[in-house]
Amino acid sequence: MKTYYLHILRFLTRLWKFSLLIAVCITLPSLATAQSLLRDTEIEQTLRAYTNPILRAANLNTSSVDMYLVNDKTLNAFVTRGQNIFIHTGLILEAENPNQLKGVIAHESGHIAAGHLVRRDRSNRSAYGSMLIAAGIGIAAILAGEGQAGASILAGSQQFGVLDALAHSRINEASADQAAAKYMEKTGQSGRGLLEFFEKFRYQEVLSNARRYPYFRGHPLSSDRIDKLREITGESIYKNVKDTDEELHQMVMMKAKLTGFLDAPQTVFSKYPKTDTSKPARYARAIAHYRAADLKNAITSIDSLIKDEPNNPYFHELKGQIYYESGKGELAIAPFQEAVRLMPSAPLLEIALAQVLIERGSPELNEKAIAHLKSALRKEGTNGFAWYQLSQAYDRKNEPALARYAIAEQAFAMGDYYRAKSFALRAQSGLVAYRAQKRRASDIIVIAEIQLAKQKNRRR
Ligand SMILES: [Zn+2]
C-alpha cells in the first residue's frame, strides 16, 4: 500500500489486487485531498457487531442498511438515501471507546428510521438530487470492484463529505438524539457515549462553519441539545453500563490496523513504539514494516501474533497480503488458505485467495480459484472484482463465453449497462451448455436496456 496517493490509474490497478483493506481512491482533479472507500473484513465485522443491535432496536432491517468506510481523517458520519451509513476513518480514530462510536451510529440510525433524509432530498432535489445519484453510481461501481470507472464517475461528482453539506435541521437533530438514546436503552447499553462525544467536541459550536468538522456542520451542536441528551441518557438504568472487554479489544485492533495502513510507517512506529508489546502495537507495526518494504520484520511481527492467536483469520490474511504484495505469491497461498478455512463465510478472504491461485497459473489451482470465486459471489453477488477475477480464470481455462458472461456481470454490478449489455450479447451464443448463465445473460440484457433508456431520458 505504498502507492497510496500516486496517480489514480496506477493506484487503482495495483490496489485492487489487495485482499486486505481494498481501497479505491476517489480523487478530485487537484489531488489535494484524496478520499477512498476501504474494504476490510475485520473492520466491517467489528462495525457490524457494534451496529446491528442498534439497527434492530430501530426496527431497521440489518441487511438492507449498508455501511461504508471512507478513508478520510476528518471527523464525519452521514447517511444517504437508500439506507447507507458512511463512516469516516477519522470518526473511528477520534472515538475514545466503542460506546462513543455506537452513540454516533445510533444517532445516524435515528435519521434513517425517521426518514429525515428522504424529506431532505425532496426539498432539495435540484441541488442535491443529481449529486447523490452520481455518487450512488460511483459508490456502487467501486464496491463492484471496478475502481477506475467508479472513480471517474465520482471525480465528476463531489467528495463524500460534501454530500452532507446540507445540515439536518435542529428539530431533526433533537429527534435523532432521542432516537439514539432509545436504541441504546433498548439494547441495554449506555447512551453516555454520544453525550461524551458531543461534550468532547463542544468547542466546535463556537467555530465558524468552515472551521468545523464536517460532522458538526451536518449535525449542528448546541448547548440545549447537549443538555437535553444529558437528561435523557441520565434517566436510563443502563447509564453506567460499560463496553465489554471484547468490544474494547475489537476497537483497539481496528484503530491499530487503520493507523498501520493509513499513516506513514515512521508515524506508526512513534505511535506504537517497539517497547509496546501489546497486540495492537504489534499489529500496527507488522503493517508498517511491510509498507516500509521490511519483509523480515513484517513477518516476524505477524508471526508473533499468529503464535498468540492461531485461530485469528485476520492475522493469517495479513500474512498472506504481506507475502503477496512483496512479490512472493507462492508463500501467500498457505496463509490465505488458513484465513479462509478459519472464516469460510467471508467473501473478501476467498477473493484474495482466488487471485493468488489464478496467478500461480496451474489448471488445478485455477479450478480451485473458480470454486472460491463462485462461493464468494454467492455471498456478495455484486462484487465486480470477483467477477473480473472469474473472467480471468475462465479465460485461462479457455472458456470464452463464460469469461464474457463474467465481464457482463462485472459491468452490470458497477452500473455500466452499456458494457454489460454488449458482453452479455456476445456471451449468449456460447452459453448453450450453461443454462443458468444463459438465462442470467438474457436478464442482464433486458435490465440493461431499461436502465439505458432511463439514463437517456434523464439526460433530456
Ligand atoms: Zn444528526
Boltz pocket constraint, residues with backbone or C-beta under 6 A from the ligand:
constraints:
  - pocket:
      binder: B
      contacts: [[A, 107], [A, 111], [A, 168], [A, 172], [A, 173], [A, 176], [A, 218], [A, 219]]
      max_distance: 6.0
